Amino acid sequence: MPSPPPSDQSPAAQDPAGPRGALHLLRHPLAQHKLTTLRRIETDSPTFRRVIGELGLILAIEALRDLPAGTRAIDTPLTAMQAPCLAGPVPCLVAVLRAGLGLTEGARLLLPEAPIGHVGLVRDEHTLQASRYLLRLPPDIATRGALVMDPMLATGGSAIHAITALKEAGTRDIRFACVVAAPEGVARFTAAHPDVPVTAVALDERLDERGYIVPGLGDAGDRCFGTVA
């Protein structure tokens, strides 16, 4: 008898902070296949950029699966009906620069009406600490909520900084989506923001001494935009 498919409730997919802050691993075979393409060192920049955008679309669908919904009266070609719809405005898509731009390019195909926010962060390669150089958010961010997107959740510093900035701007409903996460980053992130759910395609093994995820996929920003040295 074949073994059952892996469950999202495996130890790696759980967060002791509780359901709201749980790490949800996206186990869809198409997402996993696309992640393999991103991991391969042979993948060129145009392909990397296209595929990370495709994953951005898939991640957005999964991360926003529990948005509040309601109904509205509409007319179909045949009859009137009460049809499902979002109960509020679409969330803002927030890219953590630079690499988050690749994910939001795909997510905005799903939500073309969503405003795009930007959080510019740079990491000190010696201390591994993130510092902010840019914050641009729509004026109604507090009522919209936000989906923050960054391909990597490594040390967790950039993600924590971005979520903190959104909360300071009054944002209440925040979600975070990434392609690859490290256990160290997940632990640090959920300790800082236990109320923010994380959707990821994979939870990798560890961080190396430089703070890079292993096996990971390298520097997502450089590979996305063709700036690999």
Stockholm file with secondary structure:
# STOCKHOLM 1.0

chainA/1-229         MPSPPPSDQSPAAQDPAGPRGALHLLRHPLAQHKLTTLRRIETDSPTFRRVIGELGLILAIEALRDLPAGTRAIDTPLTAMQAPCLAGPVPCLVAVLRAGLGLTEGARLLLPEAPIGHVGLVRDEHTLQASRYLLRLPPDIATRGALVMDPMLATGGSAIHAITALKEAGTRDIRFACVVAAPEGVARFTAAHPDVPVTAVALDERLDERGYIVPGLGDAGDRCFGTVA
#=GR chainA/1-229 SS CCCCCCCTTSGGGCCTTCSTTCEEECCCHHHHHHHHHHHCTTCCHHHHHHHHHHHHHHHHHHHTTTCCEEEEEEECSSCEEEEEEESSCCCEEEEEETTHHHHHHHHHHHCTTSCEEEEEEEECTTTCCEEEEEEECCTTHHHHCEEEECSEESSSHHHHHHHHHHHHTTCCSEEEEEEEECHHHHHHHHHHCTTSCEEEEEECSEECTTSCEESCCSCHHHHHHTCCC
#=GC SS_cons         CCCCCCCTTSGGGCCTTCSTTCEEECCCHHHHHHHHHHHCTTCCHHHHHHHHHHHHHHHHHHHTTTCCEEEEEEECSSCEEEEEEESSCCCEEEEEETTHHHHHHHHHHHCTTSCEEEEEEEECTTTCCEEEEEEECCTTHHHHCEEEECSEESSSHHHHHHHHHHHHTTCCSEEEEEEEECHHHHHHHHHHCTTSCEEEEEECSEECTTSCEESCCSCHHHHHHTCCC
//
